[in-house]
Amino acid sequence: MTATSATSDAATTSNGSCCTPEGSCHSGAGAALAGEVTTTYKVTGMTCGHCEGAVSSEISEIAGVSSVQAVAATGLVTVTSAAPLDDEAVRAAVDEAGYELVGQA
């Protein structure tokens, strides 16, 4: 497996964020373990880190979810779970956070 993430130090220094310009946080994260499912969703209405946190927090409450990465700049939310998630459960979590799930990206 080859690493494709860029060094995030420059991004952290210039904009105060841990995310790279490509939208990846915490370089090296995001690799799913064997048996896990990674799904990316499109969510509208996120504009900042607080929005990302609210969406991540609500989706994290769904049974089987092991990680959530929300990126306001792209509107993409990547969820890693033990099994495929019910889209309606994800929609309800995003609604609870105050945003709108467009669907899978």
C-alpha positions in Angstrom: 0.0 0.0 0.0 1.5 3.4 -0.9 0.9 6.5 0.9 -0.6 9.3 -1.1 -1.2 12.0 1.5 0.8 15.2 1.4 2.6 16.6 4.4 0.0 18.7 6.3 2.5 20.9 8.2 2.3 23.7 5.6 -1.5 23.6 5.7 -1.6 23.7 9.5 0.8 26.7 9.6 -0.9 28.7 6.9 -4.6 28.2 7.7 -4.7 26.8 11.3 -6.3 23.6 10.1 -5.0 20.0 10.4 -6.5 19.2 7.0 -4.5 19.2 3.8 -5.8 21.2 0.8 -7.1 18.0 -0.6 -9.4 17.6 2.4 -7.6 14.8 4.2 -7.1 15.1 7.9 -4.5 13.5 10.1 -2.4 12.0 7.3 -2.4 8.2 7.3 -5.9 8.0 8.7 -8.7 6.7 6.6 -7.4 3.3 5.8 -10.2 0.9 6.7 -9.4 -2.3 8.5 -10.3 -5.7 7.0 -14.0 -6.2 7.0 -14.9 -2.5 7.4 -16.9 -0.6 4.8 -16.1 3.0 3.9 -18.9 5.1 2.3 -18.7 8.8 1.3 -21.8 10.9 1.5 -22.6 14.4 0.2 -24.0 16.8 2.8 -25.1 20.4 2.1 -25.0 23.3 4.6 -21.6 22.7 6.3 -19.5 25.8 6.3 -16.9 25.4 9.1 -15.3 23.2 11.6 -18.2 23.4 14.0 -20.5 22.1 11.2 -18.0 19.2 10.6 -18.0 18.4 14.3 -21.8 18.4 14.6 -22.3 16.1 11.6 -19.4 13.8 12.7 -20.8 13.6 16.2 -24.3 12.6 15.1 -23.2 10.0 12.6 -20.7 8.6 15.1 -23.8 7.6 17.3 -24.9 5.1 14.6 -24.2 1.5 15.7 -21.2 0.1 14.0 -19.6 3.4 12.9 -15.9 3.4 13.7 -14.8 6.7 12.2 -16.3 9.8 10.5 -14.5 12.5 8.5 -16.5 15.5 7.5 -15.0 18.2 5.2 -17.1 21.4 5.0 -15.1 22.7 2.0 -16.2 19.8 -0.2 -19.4 18.8 1.6 -18.1 15.2 1.8 -18.5 13.0 4.8 -16.5 9.7 4.8 -17.8 7.1 7.2 -16.1 3.8 8.1 -18.3 1.2 9.6 -18.4 -2.5 10.5 -21.1 -3.1 7.8 -23.0 -1.0 5.2 -25.1 1.6 6.9 -28.8 2.2 6.3 -29.0 5.4 4.3 -32.1 6.5 6.3 -30.1 6.2 9.6 -27.4 8.4 8.1 -30.1 10.9 6.8 -31.7 11.0 10.2 -28.3 11.7 11.9 -27.4 14.5 9.4 -30.9 16.0 9.8 -30.5 15.9 13.6 -27.2 17.8 13.2 -29.1 20.5 11.2 -27.8 19.7 7.7 -29.1 17.9 4.6 -27.9 14.6 3.2 -27.9 14.7 -0.6 -26.9 11.0 -0.9 -23.9 8.9 -1.5 -21.1 10.7 -3.3 
